[in-house]
Each structure stands twice: as C-alpha cells, then as structure tokens.
Amino acid sequence: MYYGELLGVEEGLGRVSVERLCRLGMRESLARSLVRLSKRTGHPFAVRKRRVGGRRQDAALAEIAQTGAHRVAPETVNGVDAVLALCETGFQSQRARVEAQAGQLKWVFRVERKELGPVIVDVEPYAALLRFLAQPALFDLASSVVGEAPVLGNVGVWYTPVTDAVTGGAEIHRDVNDPNRMHLIVLLRPVQPDGGPFSYFGPQVSRRVTAALQYQSGPLEDRVFEAASGGASPSQFTGAAGDVLAFDPYTCFHYGARCWGQDRLILIASYISRFAAQEERRALSRARNRRALAPQTENERLLLNV
C-alpha cells in the first residue's frame, strides 16, 4: 500500500495530474482536492512513493474496509501504560473543573478555538500524546487509511459520567466533514457494555441506511436508524484499559457515551488529510502554538504540519 507524501520542492503540482497521483496510491477525492488547492494557491509540491506496513497492515486495512474497524494488537504498540497514567492523573488533578463542564462529553485536556486558529492550552500532556500517536505502528496505519501522511485533527481525552441522557456523541451519526480520516480510540479504563462503549455499524449497513434515508449529516434517532437498517445490531468496543481500536468514522455510523451503569474515560485521536475541506474545530495541526509541542521526529513534524 502506498501513500502520496508531499515534499514541497521539486515541481508544481499544477503539472501533476489526478491520474498520476492516483497511480501513486492517493485516493481520487484527495488528489482532486490537492490539484485544485495547488492551482488556487500556486504552491509547488512534489510527490513520491513510500512503502508502509506489510502483511500485518494489509490485513488491518482489509478488516477496516470490511467491518469499519480494527483492534490494534497490543504487542505492536508502545507507550500505552504511560498514556493511561498521564490521562488518569490529568483527570484526577482537575476533576472538579471537568465535572463542572456542561454537556455529556467533558474535555480533560483542552485546545481552545480562537479567531485566528486554535491554541493548545495544556501543552505538556499533548506533547506526550503526540509521541504516542506518531509511533510507526499507528502513523503508518493511519497513512494508509487516509491515503497520505496525515495530520492530527481533534485529539481529545473525554470523560462521561453515569447518565441516562442520549445527546451529542451518544446519538447515531457519521463524521461526514471529510472522507479521508481515521479515528484511533484508546480505552483509558475498562469498559463494559453498560459503560458507554464506542458502538458502530459496519460499512454494508451504513451504506444501506445512508441510501435509504438519503443521509447528509447530523444525528439520527434510534427508531429511525433501526427501521432503515432492518434492526441491525452494533459492534461494541469493550475491553481492558489500554485496548486500541482504529476506526473509519466517515463510512460507518457510530455512537458512544451511553454510560448507564459506569462512567467512562477515553482517548479519541483523529488522523486527517492536511487538505481536508473543512478545518477541525480543535485540530492540533492547525493550532497557532503547535510548535510548543516540540516535535522531534519526522512523523511528529508531519502530524503537526510543521
């Protein structure tokens, strides 16, 4: 599997056709967006091929295409214990502030939206999360799913108390603002079926519902989705603290945070195209002070777009 890596020096992308970019492994929707962007801005780009992954990753991509998600093997990921400790300590140290937030999903670490771009408020924990998210096992998988070297969109550590409300992220929806993205979800505490597990429907069911309802965006009521899907049951991401799931949020309907019997602490990171049509509300790669995270490796610099 190849992805297009943007180098920015050798030739004007206006002279690079959509067809050539697709031959390099880039998705057609991304290639067309990229060519339009180059023509509009006059920015020079070059593209090269790069091999990522291998048989393990090919199997993961096939599973995502078939089911919408892939459980990442624990032995392939480093630093999970450090992420668990960081997020739990961060939550406990500011629990009163977090619990006082309005809404069902509550931020533990913050990126504030400003007029000229978001600003990372809690730099130190985000720097540690950047190291984790940039490791090759995760970065290369995201590169193959997105179709290019990705940048970081929203990276959130979310807390949900026990509640019977079904609002916001607890409602069934798709993330339709850009098709080239991958969510990485890390359970920061054990999650059981009554603990608000991330729940999702596979591509086949999701496409059927999208066609039946002519779905464009926004949440769907459970009864509406059930009727359109023929009563399809979701898959649930339950498991132990440190379990990791890669997920396609554009193709698949999903919901979470229905915490009826257990509160929940979870990390959700979004790998997106740097040429996404719409900016993420809290995209780390577009934060004005993202250099404060002190990127050290090539992967980290690519994720922050610096």
URRAJO-V827879 format. One record per residue. N is the residue number from 1. RES is the residue in three letters. OMEGA is omega as a letter, one per 20 degrees, with the letter a starting at -180 (999 if undefined). Layout:
n->{N	N}
res->{RES	RES}
omega->{OMEGA	OMEGA}
//
This chain:
n->{1	2	3	4	5	6	7	8	9	10	11	12	13	14	15	16	17	18	19	20	21	22	23	24	25	26	27	28	29	30	31	32	33	34	35	36	37	38	39	40	41	42	43	44	45	46	47	48	49	50	51	52	53	54	55	56	57	58	59	60	61	62	63	64	65	66	67	68	69	70	71	72	73	74	75	76	77	78	79	80	81	82	83	84	85	86	87	88	89	90	91	92	93	94	95	96	97	98	99	100	101	102	103	104	105	106	107	108	109	110	111	112	113	114	115	116	117	118	119	120	121	122	123	124	125	126	127	128	129	130	131	132	133	134	135	136	137	138	139	140	141	142	143	144	145	146	147	148	149	150	151	152	153	154	155	156	157	158	159	160	161	162	163	164	165	166	167	168	169	170	171	172	173	174	175	176	177	178	179	180	181	182	183	184	185	186	187	188	189	190	191	192	193	194	195	196	197	198	199	200	201	202	203	204	205	206	207	208	209	210	211	212	213	214	215	216	217	218	219	220	221	222	223	224	225	226	227	228	229	230	231	232	233	234	235	236	237	238	239	240	241	242	243	244	245	246	247	248	249	250	251	252	253	254	255	256	257	258	259	260	261	262	263	264	265	266	267	268	269	270	271	272	273	274	275	276	277	278	279	280	281	282	283	284	285	286	287	288	289	290	291	292	293	294	295	296	297	298	299	300	301	302	303	304	305	306}
res->{MET	TYR	TYR	GLY	GLU	LEU	LEU	GLY	VAL	GLU	GLU	GLY	LEU	GLY	ARG	VAL	SER	VAL	GLU	ARG	LEU	CYS	ARG	LEU	GLY	MET	ARG	GLU	SER	LEU	ALA	ARG	SER	LEU	VAL	ARG	LEU	SER	LYS	ARG	THR	GLY	HIS	PRO	PHE	ALA	VAL	ARG	LYS	ARG	ARG	VAL	GLY	GLY	ARG	ARG	GLN	ASP	ALA	ALA	LEU	ALA	GLU	ILE	ALA	GLN	THR	GLY	ALA	HIS	ARG	VAL	ALA	PRO	GLU	THR	VAL	ASN	GLY	VAL	ASP	ALA	VAL	LEU	ALA	LEU	CYS	GLU	THR	GLY	PHE	GLN	SER	GLN	ARG	ALA	ARG	VAL	GLU	ALA	GLN	ALA	GLY	GLN	LEU	LYS	TRP	VAL	PHE	ARG	VAL	GLU	ARG	LYS	GLU	LEU	GLY	PRO	VAL	ILE	VAL	ASP	VAL	GLU	PRO	TYR	ALA	ALA	LEU	LEU	ARG	PHE	LEU	ALA	GLN	PRO	ALA	LEU	PHE	ASP	LEU	ALA	SER	SER	VAL	VAL	GLY	GLU	ALA	PRO	VAL	LEU	GLY	ASN	VAL	GLY	VAL	TRP	TYR	THR	PRO	VAL	THR	ASP	ALA	VAL	THR	GLY	GLY	ALA	GLU	ILE	HIS	ARG	ASP	VAL	ASN	ASP	PRO	ASN	ARG	MET	HIS	LEU	ILE	VAL	LEU	LEU	ARG	PRO	VAL	GLN	PRO	ASP	GLY	GLY	PRO	PHE	SER	TYR	PHE	GLY	PRO	GLN	VAL	SER	ARG	ARG	VAL	THR	ALA	ALA	LEU	GLN	TYR	GLN	SER	GLY	PRO	LEU	GLU	ASP	ARG	VAL	PHE	GLU	ALA	ALA	SER	GLY	GLY	ALA	SER	PRO	SER	GLN	PHE	THR	GLY	ALA	ALA	GLY	ASP	VAL	LEU	ALA	PHE	ASP	PRO	TYR	THR	CYS	PHE	HIS	TYR	GLY	ALA	ARG	CYS	TRP	GLY	GLN	ASP	ARG	LEU	ILE	LEU	ILE	ALA	SER	TYR	ILE	SER	ARG	PHE	ALA	ALA	GLN	GLU	GLU	ARG	ARG	ALA	LEU	SER	ARG	ALA	ARG	ASN	ARG	ARG	ALA	LEU	ALA	PRO	GLN	THR	GLU	ASN	GLU	ARG	LEU	LEU	LEU	ASN	VAL}
omega->{a	r	r	r	a	a	r	a	a	a	r	a	r	r	r	a	r	a	a	r	r	r	r	r	a	r	a	a	r	a	r	r	a	r	r	r	a	a	a	a	a	a	a	r	r	a	r	r	r	a	r	r	a	a	r	a	r	r	r	r	r	r	r	r	a	a	a	a	r	r	a	a	a	a	a	a	r	r	a	a	r	r	r	a	r	a	r	r	r	r	a	a	a	a	a	r	a	a	a	a	r	r	a	r	a	a	r	r	a	r	a	r	r	a	a	r	a	r	r	a	a	a	a	r	r	r	r	r	r	r	a	a	a	a	a	a	a	a	a	r	r	r	a	r	a	a	r	r	a	r	a	r	r	r	a	r	a	r	r	r	r	a	r	r	r	a	r	a	r	r	a	a	r	r	a	a	r	a	a	a	r	r	r	a	r	r	a	r	r	r	r	a	r	a	r	a	r	a	a	r	a	a	a	r	a	r	r	r	r	a	a	a	a	a	r	a	r	a	r	r	a	a	r	r	a	r	a	a	a	r	a	r	a	r	a	r	r	r	a	r	a	r	a	r	r	a	r	a	r	a	a	r	a	r	r	r	r	a	a	a	a	r	a	r	a	r	r	r	a	r	a	r	r	r	r	a	a	r	r	a	r	a	r	a	r	r	a	a	a	r	r	r	r	r	a	a	r	r	a	r	r	a	r	r	r	999}
//
